[in-house]
Amino acid sequence: MKDDGLAMRVWRSTPLGIVRRGVLRGSALALTEVYGLYKVHPAVWRWTARNYHPSMERLARLHAWMTCQFAYLDVPAYKEHLQQNDFHFAWFDLTSYPPTSKDDYVKKYSEEQRCWDGHLDRVGTVVDESSGSSGTPFNWVRGKRELNTIHRNVAGFTTQVYPRRRLFVINAYSMGAWATGTNTGIAMAKIAMVKNTGPDLEKIVDTITHFGPSYNYLVTAYPPFLKDLRDKLDSIGFDWDAYRMYGMVGGEGMTEALRDYCEERFRRVLSGYGASDLTIGIGGESRLTVWLRDRIVADEEVKAALLGADETRIPMIFQYNPLETYLETNENGELLCTLNSSTVLSPKLRYNIGDEAKLMTFPELAELIATRPDLRTGFVEAQSIDRMKLPLLFLYGRADSTVSFMGANIYPQDVEYGLYEGNPRASEIEGFMLTLEEGADLDSRPIVNICTREGVHLDDPGREELGKACEQGIIEHLKKVSRDFRQSLEEDPSAAKIEVRVHDFGTGPFEGGPSKIKKVYFRKEEGSAKDAAPAEAGA
């Protein structure tokens, strides 16, 4: 303790004050510029992703530590945050800096206080708004240099996993004040021809048919909208064989069942992960992560080895670059993120967004695969497509979007699997909402509310058939992935009675149409909007 006190007094001494600030500032700027070299051109970005070495993570962690310490000196809000949380300086110890979050940091301090030197640059700064799906919408400021970094990252990833020749991007994300839509359009303009249609099916159909089949079309959208587009094009007899259609989705989670449904038409559908709080380019899927997720769904031993014997959830899996976004998990398994760049206008420092996650390096995955010779061929084939050696992020999303029933947790993604996996009537479905309702016997049971697509009108027998198909699919999926649910069935066969209600478009709990950018999948009490929560996963 005495030595620690001496070190702190020396560190805070006036003669060293100017020196330490200069060293930290110079080092942070130098590291940012070095990192920036791989974003000069998408080809350099691809080379870096394919040749990433675990030793680079040590450099990334050092930069995260420097960023936190630099912010302690020059960001008024962060300095006060550390002081109020009994911060004690420790050389190169990132964990000595207490995490930040929306509740204890963002809500507490103004935008100016959370910027470097308490100064909010006006010229070139863009204000994004989060969707408000988890409560009240928030404003997030991003400076000109920061936005340029984001756009180059997204462009680099896109050229890594999609065709680069004659690429035509149809940006179907919601436009306006939301980060994903506007920034995706700008980023894609660096590498492709772009039309920002927003989520307008008719406009997208007109665009694709006007420009014809000579392009590689990449549609960027929320996952449910990509399904809507597939169904729309099917309904007009679109010649899928003549066109090369791809999908890139984000903003919320996507199950393999929904991906498989879309990939019956689209040649490739991948998802990205981000958050308005942080950045839209934290991580992205690759063919390796898709293959690995398929193995988790199909093989209980692989699932247990990767996630733990007691884990019932199926996470989304992304690859990410720690040089840009340094990720950690805390004792509760929640993701902490530090943006390693001096270009960030309002620094994000060990920021806890509330997502549950697990991290794994590429060599750790390769070592695990080596213990299973039966997986080696699939692993090598999947890795040979995108060839990225970046570490992996297993993302579960928010833990509050579940219904507990008969001792088992039912997640929105479980419902989605059941609706789309092998369901011959999936094209009639627009969306769903999971509710928990108390009956006359005071027992609470899950209700799966199905919304049919606009223009789909079912008679009573058709409504009943769709409901039965959905119920059977949900039960079969839960039996396959949830040990707790299987146990519940053994103890009480009535656990298999999950009520499915089919509603016409815009009726019942879906009345009034979508009120949020992202769809709501879970509502604790029907009609209580304040309890609504989406399945978060990507942006």
N, C-alpha and C positions, 0 to 999 in steps of 0.2 A: 504493500500500500504506500509506503514511504517513497519507493522508487517511482511508482505511478504518479504521486503528487509532484515529485521533482520533474518528471518528464512533462507533465502538464504545465508547470510553471515556465519551464524552458520553452515549450511550444507556444505559450501565450505571451512570451516576453516581447517587448516593443521592438528590439533590434531584429528579432527573427520574424516579426509580423510581415514586414514588406517582402522578405525573402521567401517565406512560405507561400504567401499569396502569389508571388511571381512564379515560383516553381510549380505550384498546383495549376495555376492558369496556363502556363506554358505547356506543361505536361498534358493537361486535358485537351488543349487545343491541338497539340501535336498528335495525340492518339486519335482524335476525331478526324484530322486530316489524313492520317495513315489509313484509318478505316475507310475513309471516303474514296481512296484510290480504287477499291474494288467496285465502286459504283460509277466510275467514269464512263463505262460502256457496259451494256448487258452481258457482253461476252466475258468481261472481267468478273462480273458478278457470278456467272455460271462456273467459271474456273475456280473461284474461291469456294463455292458451295460444294464442288466436287472434290476439292483437295483440303477441306477443313480437317485440322488435326486437334485432338483433345487438349494439347498443350496451349492452344489459343484461348481456351476457357480460363486458364490462370491469368492471362493478360486481361481478359474481359472482366474478371472479378476484381483485379487491381484497379481497372478503370472505373468500375462501379463504386469502389471504395473512395477513389479520388473524387468522383462526381459528388458523392454524399458529403465529403469533407469540404470540398469547394463550395457546395451549396450552404453548408453551415456558416461559412464565412460571408457569403455574398447574397443569400436569399433570406430576407427578413422573416418570412413566415416559417421557414424551415429552422432557422436559428432559434426562434421562440419555441417551436415544436420540440426541438431537442432539449432545450433547457427545462421545459415543463415535464419532460419524461426522464429527468435525471440522467442525461447523457454524460458518459465518461469517455474521454478520448482513449483510443487504443490503436496502435500502429497496425495498419493493414487488416484490421478486423471489421469486416463489413457488418457482421451481426451486432456490433456495438451501436449501430444507428437504429433507433426504433422505427418500425414500419409506419407508413402513412396510409390513409384510407380516405374515402369520400366523407365519412362522418366526422373523423377527428382531425382532418386537415383541410380538405377542399371546402367543406361547408363553413369552416371556422375562419378562413382567411380570404381576403379579396384576391382578384386576379393579379393586381399590382404587387401585393405582398408576396405572391407565390412566384414572381418573376425575378430574374437576376437583377440585383441592386434595387429591387422594388420598382423597376421601370417596365412598363408595358409599351413596347414599340407599336406605333399605330400604322405606319405605312407598310403595306405588304402583309399585315397580319390578317388572318382569316378566323372567324368565329364559327365553330361547329356546334351543333346541338345534338346531344344524345337523344335516343328515341323516346325516353320516358317510360320504357316498358317495365322498369323496376320501380317506378314511382314518379317523382317530379323530374321533368327534363332539366338537364344541366347544360351550361355553356362552357366550351373549351376553346382556349385561344392557341393558335399555332402561327409561328412566324414564317417569314418567307423562306429562309434557309432550311428550317425544319420541314416545311412542306416539300421543298425540292428533294430532301433526303427520302421522305416517305414515297414520293412519286417514283424515284429511281429504284427503290427497293421493290415496289410492286411491279414495276416494269421488268426488272431483272428476274424476279420469280416467274412472271408470266412467260418470258422467253425460254425459261428453263423447262417448263412442263407442257407448253402448247406449241403448235406449229408457228414458225416465224414468217414464213412466206405468205404474202397476200392475206394478211390477217385483218379481219374486219370485226371490230368489237361493237356489239350492241349492248350499251350500258342501260340495263333495266332496273337498276336500283332507284329508290325514291330520290327525287331531286330536291333541292331547296337547301335548308340549313343543316342537313345531316352529313356527317363526315364521309360515310362510305360512298354515297352516290357521286358527290362532286369530286372527291379526290380520285376515285377510280377513273372517272372520265378524263381527268387531267393526266394521270399516270399512263393510261393506255394510249393517249395521243402521242407519247414519246416513241411508241413502237408499232402503232397500227393506225388504220383509218377508224374513226370512232363516230358513232351516232348516239347521243344521249336521249333515248326515247322515254326513260322512266318506265314504270310498270304498266305500259299500254300495249295490250296484246294486238290490237288492230294495227297500231303504228309499226310494231315489230314485223308483223306479217307483210305489210305493205313494203317495208324497207327491204326485207330479204327477197321477196319476189321481184322487186324493181331492179335490184343490183344483180340478181341471178346467181347461178351455182359456181361461178369461177373463183369465189373467195373461200377462205377458211373462216367461218363465222364463230365468234366466241361471245356467248351471251353471259353477261355478269348480272346476277340477281340473287334475291333471297331464295332458299331452296323450294318453298312451296310454289313460288311463281314459275320456276323452271318446269315443274310438273304441269302447271296451268298452261304453259306455252306448248309443251308436248301434246297435251290433250286438245288444245285449240288447233294446232297444225294437223293432228290426226283427223279432226272433225271436218276439215276442208279438203282432205285427200292430198296433203302435202307430199311431194315426191322426195322422201328422205334419202333414198339411194343416190339421187342426183346432187345432193348438197353434202357439204362437210360441216357438221354442226358440233360445237363444243360448249360446255358449260363451266362457269366458275362461280361458285356460290359462297355466301358468307352471311354474317349477321345473326345466325341462329344455327342450331345443330341439324345434322342430316344423318339419317340412318342408312345402313347399307341397303335396306329394302327400297327406300326412296331413290337412292343412287342407282340401284339395279333397274328400277322402273324407268328412270330417265335415260339410262344408258341403253335401253332397248332401242332408242332412237338417236340420242347424242353419242358421239364417238368417245367422249371422255368427259367426266364430270368430277371436278375437284373442289375442295373447300379451303377457305382461308380463315385464319383466326386473328381477331383484333378487338379493340374496344375503343369507344369514343374517348374514354378517360385517358387512354394511353396513345395508341397509334393503330392504324388499320392494317399494318403489315407485321404483326408479331410472328406469325408462322403460317405455313401452308402445307397442304397434303401433297404427297407424291405417290407414285405407283407403289413404292415400298410400303408407305403407311397404310394405303388401302388394302394391300395384300395382308399386312400384319393384322389389321382390324378384322378382315375376313377370317383369319386363323383364330382370333380370339373368340369370335362368334361360334366357330365350328368345333373348336378343340378345347375342352375344359382344362387339360393339362397345360396348354400354352397360356390360357387365361390365368390360371393359378400362378404359373411361373412369372408372368409379367406383372400381374396386378395384385396377387395375394389370394390365398385360398378362400377367404370369406367375401371377396368382392363379387357382387352380382351385376353391377352396372357395366355397360359397354361404352368406354370413352371414345371420343374422337381423338385421332392421333395426327400430330403435325410435326414437321421439322422446322427448327428455328435457328437463328444466328445469334449466339451470345455476344458477339462483338457489337451488335446493335441493341439487342434487348437482353439484358442479363436477367435470367430467371432463377428463382429459388422457391422452395416450399417451406412453410413454417410447421410448427408441431401439430397443427390441425390439418395439414395437407393442403392448405390454401396457397395459391400462387402469389408470389411477390415479384414485382418487375421494376428494374431500374433501366431507364433509357440512357445508354452510354453515348451521349453526344452533347457537345457544348452548343449545338445548334438549336436544341430544344428550348423554346422561349420560356415555358413554365416547367421546370424540371420535375420528372416523375422519379421518386426516390423510394425504393423498396415499397412500391405502391401495392396495396392489397385490394384487388378488384372484387374479391369474394368468390372466385372460381376455385373449385377443388381440382387438384392436378397431381401428376407424378412425372418426374423427369428421368431420362435415361440417355447415356451417351451412345453413339453409334458402335464403338467397340464393345460396350456392354451387351448390346443387342446381338452383335455378331458372335460373342462368346456364348450367349444363351442358345443361339441357333446351332452352334457347333455341337451341343449336347443332344440335338435331335436331327440325325442324318436324314430323316424323312422330310424335313423342312428345307434342307439345303438347296435343292433344285429350285423350289419356288422362290426362296430368298434371293438367289443369284439372278434369276430371271427378272424379278421385280426390281432389284437394285440396278440392273443393267439399263433400265429405261431412262431414269432421270439422273442416276449416279451421284446423288447428293449424300455426303457423309456428315451432314449436320446432326446435332443431337435431337432427341425426340421429346415431344411434349404430349403426355396422355391427359386429356382434358375431360373432366366429368361435368363441368359447368356448375350451376348453382344447386345447392342441396335442398332448397326450399320448394322445388317444383315437383313434389311427389305426393301420392296418395297412399296412405298406409291402410291395408286391407287384409284382414285375417292373418296378421303377423308378417305380411310381405309388403315391401315398398313397390309401388307401381309408378314408373317414370313415363313422362310423355314419349320418350323414344321407344319404350316398350309398345305403347299403343301404335305408334307410327309403323313399327315393324309389322305388327299384326294387320294393319290396314292395307299395306302395299305388297307384302311378301306373298307372291303367288295368288293374289286376289284378282280374279278375272273382271271384277267390277270396280277396280281402283280408279278407272277413268271418270267415274261418276262422282268422285269425292272432291270437294273443294278444300275442306279442312276439318279439324276436329277440336273439341274442347273436353277436357277431363274434369269432372266434378265429383264431389263426395256429398251425398245427400242422406239425411236421416229419415227412415220410414216410420210408419205407424207403430211398428214394434220397437222403435228407438234404436234399431241397428243402422249403422251408417254403411252404405254400399257405394262402390264407384259407379258412376254413370259416364259412358262415353257418348258424347253428343257429336253426331256426324252432320256436316253441312254439305249438301249436294252442290254441284257446280251450277252456276247461273245458266239457265236454259234447260237444265235437266229436270223433268217433271215425272215423278214416279207415282203409280197408283199404289193402293195399299199392299197388294201382293208383292209388287216390286220393292217397296220400302222394307217389307219384312224380309225379303230375300237378301237385300243389301245388308240389313242389320245382322242377319244370321251369319253371312259370309265374314263380316267384320268381327263379330264376336268369336267365331271359331278361330280366325287368324290370331286374334289377341291371346286367347287361351293357349293355343298351341305354342306361340312364341314364349309366353310366360313359363309354360311347363319346361321349355327347352333351356331357358337362361336363368331362371330363379329357383334356387334350391328351397328357399322359404315358401314359395308358392306351391312347389311340388309337395312339400310337407303338409301344407294347409289342405291340399286336395285329399291327401291320405287321411287326414283327421276329420275333414268335413267336406264332402263332395259338393256342398252348396257354394264353395269358394269359386267354382267354375261358372257361377251365374253372374256374369258381369253384364249389366243391362246396356244395350246400345240403342240410342234414340236417333232416328234419322229425321233431319229437318230440311225443309226447302231452303234454298239460298236466301239469306237475309232474314230468316225467321227464328223464333225461339231465342236461345242465348246468343245467336248471331244477328239479332235484329239491329238494324241501323248500319250494318256493314262494318268494315274494319275501322276502328278509331285510333289505331296505332300503326306505326311503320311495320313493326314485327307482329306476327300473329300471336294471340294469347292461347296457350294450350292447357292452362290449369286455372281453375277458379274454385276457391274453397267453399264459397257460398254462392249459388247461382244468383246472378243479378248484382253481386257486390263487386264492383270494378276495382275497389281499393285492394282487394285480396288477389287480384289477378297477377300471374307471373308467367313469363315465357320460358321456353327452354333455350337458354343462352349457350352459344358455342363459338361462333365465328363472326368475323366482319371483314 
